[in-house]
């Protein structure tokens, strides 16, 4: 057809289709080529582009959201942009922001600071950013202050606005790897496989595992306390930090704690601060613990016999099923009806979460629990409907794989790599794109497959993997 | 039940039914074809009898005697047969089909289409007959019910209109693509739509009602919004070709083809949509016996189809009172229907939602 059209046009014949010639129209919508066909237009001669190779590795990424001012996000240009006239300072990051840092394997959020650790055997293994008023991120010599005559005291930075490498006193850095990181209110713990636990920060209650020194100044302190694995009956596998206490889980399932005990956080039955890691007794005697969790003053532990133990503060009714008082000084078994195997427990500031093997999330405690604004407080666990996590008739395989608790916020990761958060949206820490409180699980749009999440008081760090 | 009498068939041919539209056929020609077939078929049925005309004839010409039909004048002499006029029925030759033409023509069937398909797309097309059909179609449009498409695509090519019919603009490699990568990309692409879907429901998200509806899966856009994806699933992958199942609300064919193009870009390759087939439109499915092919469109089939849809639509979906009641939702859940739709909130603050609600209430 087109060849005929070209020939007729060449001979200057006015070509109209039947319809238009009958109606005496002068224009027609018969296809006439209006451009010159070049080599690129012909399909066979077009070049084939290769954008990506077959064996490309997936890259891991870190996303952060929440309060930018403390430096916990590790982005300097958000609260302090270079060009203030053009870009206004941003105090809250409501949606995930990509933090450019490579090879991070473990993330931990504390109260206004975050610690990122890599698995590599380099000299520098750990990076930290955020509040450093108690030296919880280590000693970083400040270059701004001038030393007066006669003074030898050197100052450290009080706020680290970008991820800074933390110097740790390794005996042989090339032979050891970081296994776990944990952050509390003003202290942090870094667990390595050969050299034990490095504890930095505030030790006013013995949470770093060393003797309490009266009148110790924690600001600009370079003290890093090392607790070797030999101190425990078997090597430590996991460290968890509560607000002012620390928990250590060994390979054989024993649990040790140290720190503040006024609310029974250490679970040792005494109210004085405990400076040395001591084994927990109570209902935990002879039980092998597989998972521990704590964020504020309440702690939960999961055993291999599918039992849950709780101790610590019960101000908000987290342990109201076992005790009527506001704290449980010794670990007590929580009498929940467990029909299925429980995979994870998470204890937050005012509420606790539970995850079983079929992917159901159960919540109890006080606050924005995730079952709408009407449910403020629950003594016994209540199940959050699966449809809120993306389960529907179209996706019957969706279930939750991992849960984490912050102070007032909660996060859940599904098996498809989607992140759902809910709770109190303090300074945009939920990452949902707005500053409103979220009363039921809402999907966080990172654009990547989410692998790990850590919730802090007013910020959140997300570890994800690229799609390809 | 087979209808053989044309006037009853014409009365019954009012409502909504579904037809399979082949690709390459424009909607206007599809409507004309259906109309033409119906007209052709209804003219073969038994028509109404020819009309009779009343003529006054002298009594002598008829076999009738005085006093049989109409007793007119008793004062006249009884034996005057020549001058006495009697009314008789006579066939009205104006009304014969050979004079007037066939009883039914295209104007007797007012046909309208539901959400239309592209020229190049194929699949289910909902049509409405007469004014009742058009009303039902308009109500269905407001309900924002989901539609399901089966999309066949090919990796490695990029075209101007994202489909197979326009010229190829770019080529790229596709051997790095695997099923896992595609599912990851699909979950990420759906996330934004999922959140937008919930926010467009017009409900305050910090209310208990929003939580209640979201936990049942019924938080869907109520007011008119942009196209929203509900679900995307990969059913078959045979490189470089693939088949996707897409469920969406208020979409257009170009929107779906563009999504295929975006999937290709996310996978660091290119993709075109080679075939787009609509498989489900609210209650109508393509595998139903009563979804008619062009050749099967005749009066009785269409009447059966309209009856069937009346049973489904009227009971649970269209009637305002039952639609907003909890019982209808339970009924649908029991019937394991694929339709999920929201309940509006009377306390909602958005203007568009209130307007839509009032409009539905008045209709």
Interface residues (C-beta under 8 A of the other chain):
Chain A: X41 X43 X46 X47 X48 X49 X50 X51 X52 X53 X54 X56 X371 X372 X373 X374 X385 X387 X388 X390 X392 X393 X394 X395 X416 X417 X418 X436 X437 X438 X439 X440 X442 X443 X445 X447 X448 X449 X467 X468
Chain B: X156 X167 X168 X170 X171 X172 X173 X175 X176 X181 X183 X184 X185 X187 X188 X191 X192 X194 X195 X205 X206 X207 X208 X210 X211 X212 X214 X215 X216 X217 X230 X231 X233 X247 X266 X267 X268 X269 X338
